[in-house]
Amino acid sequence: MGIFEYLDSKIPDYYPTMYKDGYTPEQILYSARRKIVREYEARKEAQRAEAEANEIPEVRITSKVVIK
């Protein structure tokens, strides 16, 4: 882990009054982006799970016709 990754790991999740707590605009944007990406991935995973649950199972029918 490099110095920048270490410093970025100390930045909390985004909240609206981060600027009052002394975070720089870059830190606030980084935090907001990280929160948005995490929410997007959670939403995509939920959609994938829902689509998988609603998926119609594959049914295979084989028949044989014999004429006498």
C-alpha positions in Angstrom: 0.0 0.0 0.0 1.4 3.3 -1.0 1.2 6.6 0.8 -1.7 7.9 -1.3 -3.7 4.7 -0.7 -3.0 5.0 3.0 -4.1 8.6 3.1 -7.3 7.9 1.1 -8.2 5.0 3.4 -8.4 7.6 6.2 -11.1 9.6 4.4 -14.6 8.7 5.7 -17.6 8.1 3.5 -19.2 11.2 2.1 -21.5 13.3 4.2 -22.9 16.7 3.3 -20.9 18.8 5.8 -17.5 17.4 5.1 -16.3 20.9 4.1 -17.0 22.1 7.6 -14.7 19.4 9.0 -11.7 20.7 7.1 -11.6 18.2 4.2 -10.2 19.5 0.9 -12.4 19.5 -2.2 -10.3 16.7 -3.7 -10.9 14.5 -0.6 -14.6 15.3 -0.7 -14.9 14.4 -4.4 -12.9 11.2 -3.8 -15.2 10.3 -1.0 -18.4 11.1 -3.0 -17.1 9.1 -6.0 -16.3 6.1 -3.8 -19.8 6.2 -2.2 -21.5 6.5 -5.7 -19.5 3.6 -7.1 -20.3 1.4 -4.0 -24.1 2.2 -4.4 -23.9 1.5 -8.1 -22.3 -1.9 -7.6 -24.8 -2.8 -4.9 -27.7 -1.7 -7.2 -26.3 -3.8 -10.1 -25.9 -6.8 -7.8 -29.5 -6.5 -6.7 -30.7 -6.2 -10.3 -28.6 -9.3 -11.2 -30.0 -11.3 -8.3 -33.6 -10.2 -9.2 -33.1 -11.2 -12.8 -31.7 -14.5 -11.8 -34.6 -15.1 -9.4 -37.2 -14.2 -12.1 -35.5 -16.3 -14.8 -37.6 -19.0 -16.3 -36.0 -22.4 -16.0 -35.1 -24.1 -19.2 -37.5 -27.0 -20.0 -36.5 -29.6 -22.6 -39.1 -31.9 -24.1 -38.2 -34.8 -26.3 -40.8 -36.7 -28.2 -40.9 -39.5 -30.6 -43.6 -40.0 -33.2 -44.0 -43.5 -34.6 -46.4 -44.2 -37.5 -47.8 -47.7 -37.9 
